[in-house]
Amino acid sequence: MTGRAMDKERETMMNPTGTNPRGMKPMRTLLLAAALAAPLPAAAQSITVDITGGISSPMPIAIPSMPTPAIVQTAAGDTSALGRQVADVITNDLRNSGLFQPIGPNALGQVNFAQVTAPDFPFWVGTGAQALVQGFAQANGDGTITVGCYLYDVFAKTEMARQGFVVQPAQWRRAAHKCADTVYTRLTGEGPYFDSRVVYVSETGPKKNRIKRLAIMDQDGANHRFLTNGQNIVLTPRFAPNQQSIVYMSFVNDRPRVYVYDVGSGRQRLVLDQPNMTFAPRFSPDGRFIVFSMAINGNTDIYRVSASGGPATRLTTSPGIDTAPSYSPDGSRIVFESDRSGTQQIYVMSADGSGQQRISFGSGRYATPVWSPKGDLIAFTKIGAGFRIGIMGVDGSGEKLLTDAWQDEGPSWSPNGRVIMFFRTAQGSGKADLWSVDLTGVNEKRVPTPLDGSDPAWGPLLP
């Protein structure tokens, strides 16, 4: 752990005192009769995006407002307005990836419904776009809406992808994120990540007396809501794989211990009922276990406990502080930080605690390691002349620093392992904000939150 979270926990060690989480129906892919069910042309294989160039060579892509076959009023507004809003969300998603230069609805005229499946390619060539995203928003008789999504290669005049989504009106943004994911995946070869959520610690108040609440939102900052009221300090929230619960540390009755919060009911439960400080929790990839740190008699080790409760199993036994455990995607190994060598460094071990070995050997200290969803990289906080976000191979090779601010810490991976979210603390004021950076280190963005934010945890794709 690092920064303010680490300071708080170390101070305390020295002086102890199956339902969908958002109530929405699962999205389903819709075969929109012949238009969406027909096979794509074999020639639709021409353009791709260079994912190594970051924002140095973004692809121009046109995203006009999505028309509707009939303007119908829905619970989320009329279908004409929804078509414009869907296009705006797709535009923002693709722009924020750093890989695209969208020409969005504001710069384009209205497309009529017939052109959705028969684009005016000479016009789109004139815009300078290499690719075109078109679609439609349609009200259905059962109260749902359908969002159609089509991707075209402008110069080859071919269709590259099509997808349809049926959602409740309140979930129209999910359809937009799904469309953006379809485009992103088809053009980059990378996995999707836009249709996902983030849980984090929302902060307010003076530097030395911060109010910290659990909060949850879409990855772009939309659909934000608070989960706790700030009565107790919370730190390091982490999603369960099914996203129905969140594990975190809370100072209930001034006793720092690990809790699980049920997103659907709002109830929380204590993971391990004992007097010692427990912290830095994380679920295993299959959701069966919670791994965490526990401080006993001045020594901190990593433990594992069943997610449903029961006795804890000790995994490390070295003197010092072993903390910040994170599983590999297959659950076979755990990466963690330890000061057993005299300074904070990164270690890996088997999930049962065997085979512990150090993998970080650069200058400075290393903290908060997190295994990539792809299994090929480990993100971490580098502590030296400031705090920076970095990545390395799972054997410690190829270390690369991605940020260069005064205090960046707490990395968390996007579902596709392409982007890292973290929090940045301003020097002097202590104000913290959420940021993201891609693996090039070039595309760095602030993530909007209503108040200050820290300790982000990026969840998997929504079901």
N, C-alpha and C positions, 0 to 999 in steps of 0.2 A: 504494500500500500504506500501511497505517497502523499505529499502536500498536507492539506488541512485534515483530510480523512485519516491519514496515518498518524498525524500529530495527536488528534483527538483520541485515537484508540491506544496509542502508546502511553499517553497521559493517563488513560483510564487503567491500563495494566499496572502502572506504577502506583496509582491511587484509586483502587476500585470503589466504588460506592454501590367431460363429454359434452358440458354446456358451452356454447360459444361465448367467450368473455365479453363480447360487446352486444350480445343479444340479437345478433343478426343471422339471417338464414345463410347457409353456405352458398357461395357463388357456384354456378354451374355453367359450363360452356354450352352454348346453344348452337345447334345446327340451323342456321337461318335459311331453311329451304335450300334451293340450288345455289343461291348466291354465296353462302358460307360453307356449304358442304362439298362443292365441286373441287376436284383436285387442282393444285396450282400448276401453272405452266412449268415445264422442265427447264425452260430458259431463264427462270427467275433466280439466277444465282450470281448476279454480276457485282454488286457493290458491297463493300464491308467497311467497317470503321477500324482505324488503327488505334488500339487500346493502349499503346505504349506512349503515344504522343501527348496525352493529356489535352490541355486547352490550346496547345500550339497549332493544331490542325483540326479543329472541329468540323464536322460534316454539316453543310447547309441542308436543312430539312424543312419542308413546308408543312404547316399544320393549320389548315383553315377551320373555321367554325363548322361544326357538324350539323347538317340540316336534319329536318324531321319530315316524315311523310305527311303528318298532320299535326298542327299545333293543338296539344291537349294539356289541360291543367292537371298537374300531379301534386302529391304532397310536398315535393321539393321544388315546385315552380313549373312553368310550362315547358314543354319539350324543346321549344326553340331556344329558350334561355339555357336549358340544361346542355344542349349541344355546344353552345359557346363556352360554358363553364368546363365541360369535359375537355374541350380543345385547350383551354387555358392550363388545366392541370397537366395534361400531356406535355405541353410546351415547357412548363416549369420543371417537370421531372427530367426531361431530356436535356434542358439547358444546365441544370444543376449537376448532371453527370460529368460535365466538362468535355464531353465527346461530341456534342452536337451544337450547331448554331441555328436554333429554330427561327423560322419566319412564321410567327404566330398569327392568330386571328386579327390582331390589331392592324397588321400590315397587309392583310389579304381581304379580298371581297368575298361575298357570300357564294358558296357552292350550292347548286341546286341538287335535289335528291337524285336525279337521274345520273349525275356526274360521279356519284360515289363509286359506282362500279364501272364507269366509263369516263375516266379522267380526260380533261383537255390537255394532253401532254405538251403540245406546242406552247401553251400558256405557261405551264409550270417550268418548262425549260427556260423561258424568259425571266423567271424570278431568280434564277441562279441556284435553285435547289437541286440537289442530287437525288433526294428521296422525298416522297410525299406520303403523309398520313391523312387519310380521309375516313369518314365513318358517318354514323347517324344515331339519333336518339329517338326512340319510338315508345309510345305508351301502349301497354298491353291491357287486354280486357280484365285480367285478374288483379290489376292495380300495380303490377310490376312495370319496370321499364327495360327495354333492350338497348344496349349500346353496341353497335357494330364497329369494327375496327379493321381497316385495310392499310397495307403498306405497299407502296409502288416504287419501282426504280424508274426515275423520270426519263433518263436517257435511253435505257433499253426498252421503255414503254411496256414493262411487264409487272405483274403482280407478284410480290414476294411473300406476303403473309396475309392471313385474314383470321379474325377471331370474333366471336360474339359473346356477350355476357348479359345475363338476366339478373337483375337485382331489385330489391326494394328501393323506392325512391330515395330514402335516407342514405343509402349506400352507393349513390352514383359516383362518389369519388373513388371508391374501390374499383369500379369498372374503368375509370380513367387511368388509375395506376396500373391495372392489368393490361390495358392497351399499351401504355408506355413500356411496360415490361416486355410485351410481345415485340415491339419495335426494337427496343434495346437489345434483346436477346438475339433477334434475327440478324441485326446489323453488326453486332460485336462478337458473337459467339460466346459471350459470358452469360452466366445465369441471371435470373431476374432478382430485383431487390426493392422495387418501388412500393409494392403492396405489402408493407410491413409496418411494425410499430416500434416505438421506443418508450421504455420506462426510465425515469431519471429522478433526481432529487431537485425539487424546486426550492429556491432559497430567497429569503427576503430578510430585511432587518439589518442592524449595524454589524460591522465586521466581527466584533467579539461576542455577539449575541444573536446568531442567525437562527431564524425559524426555517426548519427543513421539513418538506412534505414530499411524499411520493406523488408523482404525476405520470400520466401516460398520454401518448399522442401518436398520430401517424408520423412516419419518418420525415414528412415535409412540414411538420408542426401543426397540421390541421387536427380537428376533433380532439382538442386538448381537454383533459379533465384532471382534477386532483383526486387522489385516492385516500389520503390521510389529512387530518386537520392541522398538523403542525404542533400538536400538544407534546409530542415526543420527537426527539431528533431521530432521523432515519439516515442510513448510509448504505451504499453498495447494493441497490436492488438488482435482481437478475431474474429473467423470465424462466419458467419451466418450459420444456420443449413444446408442450401443448398449449402454452400461453394462457392457461386457465388460472395459474397462480404465479406469485412472485415471491422469491426468497430474499431477505434483506436483514440488516442489523438495525435494531431499534433500542433506544435508551428508555424503555418503559420503567418507571419508578427508579430512574437513574441507574438501572442495571443493564449494561450493554449485552444483548443476547440476540440470537438468530430467530427470526419469525418467518412464517409463511402467510402471505396475504392471498385470499381467494378473490379473484377479480369479479366474479359474478355476484357473490353475496356480500362482499366487503368485510368478511370476517377474517381475523388473524389468529394464528395459533403459535404457541411456543414450540420450537423444534426439539430442544433438549432442556429439561427442567433440572438445572443444577446451579450452584452458586458462582461458577466461574464465567469469565468473560468469553463469549463466542462471537465470531465476526468473520468477514470475508467469505460469505457462503456462495455456492454455485451448484446448480443441478447437474447431474450426469446427463449425457445425451439421450439416454432412454427414459429419463425422469424417475428412475427407481431410487436414486440416492441423492443426498446432499453432502457435498464436501465443504469443509469449513475449517477455521482455526480456533483453537481454544487455549487460553492462557491459564496455566496452573503453576503456582509457586515460582513465578518469575520466568517460566519457560513456556514458549508458545509452539505448539505442534499442529499438524494437520490431521483432521479426523474425518471419518465418513460415517453417515447415519442413514438409515432407511428414510425415504421421503415421508413415509407414514408414521415414523417415530420408532422408538426403541433405543437400545444401547448403542453407543458410539464406538467405532473401531479406530484405534490410533494408527496412523500411517507413517509418521516421522518421529524420530527420537533424538535428533541431534540437539545439543545445547544452542540456545539463541531463539530467534523468531523465525519460524517457518509459516508463511502465509500466502494469500492470493492464489489459491489453487485454481486451475482451469483444465478441464478434460480435453483430450484430443477428440476429434469428431466421432471416431469409432469407440470411444470410451476405454481404450486399452491403456492409455498413459495419461499422466497429469503433469503439467508444467506449473511451477510455483517459484516464489522468491524466498531466499533465506539469507540471513547474515552470519551463518555458521563459519564462513571464511574470514569474518571480520568486517565485511561490507555487504550491502544488499547485492545479491547476484541471482541469476536465473538457473534453476535446476529442473530436470525432468526425472520422472520415476514411473514405474508400472503402476497401474491402478490399485494394486494391493500394497503399494509402498516399497516394493523391492526395486533394486537396480537404480538407486539414486545417483545422479551424476550432474555435475555443473556444466553448463553450456555457454555461459557468457564470460568472456575474458578481455573485453575492451576496457578502455579507461572509464573512470566514473562508476556510478552505481546503476543498478537495473531494478525495476519494480513493476508491479501489476501486469505480469505476462498473461496473454490471452491467445489461445490456439485458434488459428484460422478455420472457418468452416470447411475449407478445401483440404485442410490437414497439412499444407505445405509450408506455412509460415507461422511465426509467433510475433504478435505485436507486444510492445512494452513501453514503459516510461523510462527514459534515460535521464539520470540525475547527474549533472556536472555543473557547467556554467549555465544554470537554469534547468528547466524541465522540458524535455522534448519527447515527441512520439516517434518511435522507431519500429522497424521490423527486422527479423532475422530468420534464417532457416531453422528447422526443428533441431538441427545439430549445432546451432550457434553460428553457422557460416553466413556470409553475405549480409552483414549488418548494414542497415541503411536508415538514416534519420530523415523523417518526412516533414517535420515542422521545426520552426526556429523562433519561438516566442519566449517570454519570460517564464511562464509556468503552464505547460500543457501536460495533461496527465489523464489516466483512466481510459485507455483505449477500449473500444468495443467494435466488433466486426459487423459489416452488413451481411445479409444472408448469403450473398454470392462471393464473399471474401475479396471484394474489389475495393471497398471503401471502409474507412475507419472513422468512427465518431469518438470524440473525446471532449474534455472540458478545459477551458482556458481561464486562468485567474489573472486579473489585472493587478499589476504591481501597485502597492499602496492602498487602494480601495478594498481589495479583496473580492471585488465583484467577479462572479464566474459566469461564463456563457458556454453553450454547447457549440462545437465546431465539427466539421468533417473534412477529411482529406483522402484523396485516392492514392493508390500505390505508386503513382508517379511522383507524388509530393508536390505536384503543380496545382491541381484543382482543390483549393482550400476554400471552404464556405462556412459562414456562420449559420447555425440552425436556429430558427426563430422560436422563442419561448416567451410566454407572458411576463415572467419574472426571471431572475437569475437562475442558472441551472448548473448542476454538476452530476457526477457519477452516472453517465448514460449507459444503458444496456440495450443494444439493438436486438430485437427479437427475430425469430425466423419468419419466413413468408407466412402470411395468414392463410388459413385453410379455405 
